[in-house]
Amino acid sequence: MAFDRGLEERPTVKPVKGLVYILPEGFESDSDLAYWVNTCVNFVESLPPKPFKKRPALK
């Protein structure tokens, strides 16, 4: 499955919690790509809404 063969840990200057890079082998087929897109959408939809912040008025 795409999950097993498509993940890669990439060192960064500052690690980003929860960031995952997908190797090209992880989304070679349309079904593999759909899996990752659906996984991301489901994750984002599970997050609580961010509080509204009032922007300062323009001068």
DAFEN-V744153 format. One line per field, one symbol per residue. ss: DSSP state (~ for helix, > for strand, _ for the rest). Layout:
BEGIN
ss: ???
END
This chain:
BEGIN
ss: _~~~~~>>____________>>_~~~~__~~~~~~~~~~~~~~~~~_____________
END
